[in-house]
Amino acid sequence: MSQSALPAEVYRYTHHMGFGDCDPAGIAYTGALVNAALRAIDRFLSDVTEGRGWYAMSVRLGVGMPFVHLDVDFASPVRGDADLDFTIEVTRLGRTSMGFRATGWQKGEHCFSLNSVNVFIAQRDGKQPLPDWLRAALEPHLV
């Protein structure tokens, strides 16, 4: 699927790939791509939960969403000194876990997709069911 064919309501985020994100040939480091994708998911969470991204959940609310699975599929190189556009989708909502897909695009070309599965925890009590506020924020983005 091309980026332009995606529904308008898909969440979008843009990250500029700078000098430090790339090797001397101008190709983005794999770690920089994973970091950018996680920033995109964090921004998505913050935007759809009224400011409760990963940091706020951890520091202010005493809860978290550690990763239990993470995979990345690459389709084409990401170049430096250019924007990397992301689309974010919720791929699953379980009782205590959720899945996200961050798809990276550069100049309309699909570059990679990162898929994660996260579990919801209370820092003192461990794994917990998704709270209503989080489920309500994520459900509209479930694919």
For each residue, the residues with C-beta under 8 A, 3 or more apart:
1: 5 6 110
2: 5 6 108 110
3: 6 85 87 105 108 109 110
4: 108
5: 1 2
6: 1 2 3 10 87
7: 10
8:
9:
10: 6 7 87 88 89
11: 44 47 48 87 88 89 141
12: 85 86 87 88
13: 39 40 43 44 85 86 88
14: 83 84 85 86
15: 36 39 40 83 84 86
16: 82 83 84
17: 21 22 28 32 36 78 79 80 81 82 83 84
18: 21 22 80 81
19: 22 80 81
20: 32
21: 17 18 28 29 32 36 80
22: 17 18 19 25 26 27 28 29 32 79 80
23: 26 27 28 29
24:
25: 22
26: 22 23 79 80 81
27: 22 23 77 78 79 80
28: 17 21 22 23 32 33 77 78 79 80 84
29: 21 22 23 32 33
30: 33 34 72
31: 34 35
32: 17 20 21 22 28 29 35 36
33: 28 29 30 36 37 72 78 84 104 111 112 114
34: 30 31 37 38 70 72 114
35: 31 32 38 39
36: 15 17 21 32 33 39 40 84 86 104
37: 33 34 40 41 72 86 102 104 112 114
38: 34 35 41 42 102 114
39: 13 15 35 36 42 43
40: 13 15 36 37 43 44 86 88 102
41: 37 38 44 45 88 100 102 116
42: 38 39 45 46 53 54 55
43: 13 39 40 46 47 53
44: 11 13 40 41 47 48 88 100 141
45: 41 42 48 49 52 53 54 57
46: 42 43 49 51 52 53 56
47: 11 43 44
48: 11 44 45 137 138 140 141
49: 45 46 52 53 133 134 137
50:
51: 46 56
52: 45 46 49 56 57 60 61 133 134
53: 42 43 45 46 49 56 57
54: 42 45 57 58 64 65
55: 42 58 59
56: 46 51 52 53 59 60 61
57: 45 52 53 54 60 61 63 64 65
58: 54 55 61 62 63 64 123
59: 55 56
60: 52 56 57
61: 52 56 57 58
62: 58 122 123 124
63: 57 58 120 121 122 123 128 131
64: 54 57 58 120 121 123
65: 54 57 98 118 119 120 121
66: 118 119 121
67: 70 116 117 118
68: 97 117 118 119
69: 115 116 117
70: 34 67 114 115 116 117
71: 114 115
72: 30 33 34 37 112 113 114 115
73: 112 113 115
74: 111 112
75: 109 110 111 112 113
76: 106 109 110 111 112
77: 27 28 111
78: 17 27 28 33 84 104 106 111 112
79: 17 22 26 27 28 82 106
80: 17 18 19 21 22 26 27 28
81: 17 18 19 26
82: 16 17 79 106 107
83: 14 15 16 17 106
84: 14 15 16 17 28 33 36 78 104 105 106 111
85: 3 12 13 14 104 105 106
86: 12 13 14 15 36 37 40 102 103 104 105
87: 3 6 10 11 12 102 103 105
88: 10 11 12 13 40 41 44 100 101 102 103 141
89: 10 11 100 101 103 141 142 143
90: 93 98 99 100 138 139 141 142 143
91: 99 100 101 115 142 143
92: 97 98 99 117 142
93: 90 98 99 130 135 138 139 142
94: 97 98 130
95: 129 130
96: 119 120 127 128 129 130
97: 68 92 94 117 118 119 120
98: 65 90 92 93 94 117 118 120 130 138
99: 90 91 92 93 115 116 117 118
100: 41 44 88 89 90 91 115 116 118
101: 88 89 91 113 114 115 143
102: 37 38 40 41 86 87 88 113 114 116
103: 86 87 88 89 110 112 113 114
104: 33 36 37 78 84 85 86 110 111 112 113 114
105: 3 84 85 86 87 108 109 110 111
106: 76 78 79 82 83 84 85 109 111
107: 82
108: 2 3 4 105
109: 3 75 76 105 106
110: 1 2 3 75 76 103 104 105 113
111: 33 74 75 76 77 78 84 104 105 106
112: 33 37 72 73 74 75 76 78 103 104
113: 72 73 75 101 102 103 104 110
114: 33 34 37 38 70 71 72 101 102 103 104
115: 69 70 71 72 73 91 99 100 101
116: 41 67 69 70 99 100 102
117: 67 68 69 70 92 97 98 99
118: 65 66 67 68 97 98 99 100
119: 65 66 68 96 97 127
120: 63 64 65 96 97 98 127 128 129 130 131 134
121: 63 64 65 66 125 126 127 128
122: 62 63 125 126 128
123: 58 62 63 64
124: 62
125: 121 122 128
126: 121 122
127: 96 119 120 121
128: 63 96 120 121 122 125 131
129: 95 96 120
130: 93 94 95 96 98 120 134 135 138
131: 63 120 128 134 135
132: 135 136
133: 49 52 136 137
134: 49 52 120 130 131 137 138
135: 93 130 131 132 138 139
136: 132 133 139
137: 48 49 133 134 140
138: 48 90 93 98 130 134 135 141 142
139: 90 93 135 136 142
140: 48 137
141: 11 44 48 88 89 90 138
142: 89 90 91 92 93 138 139
143: 89 90 91 101
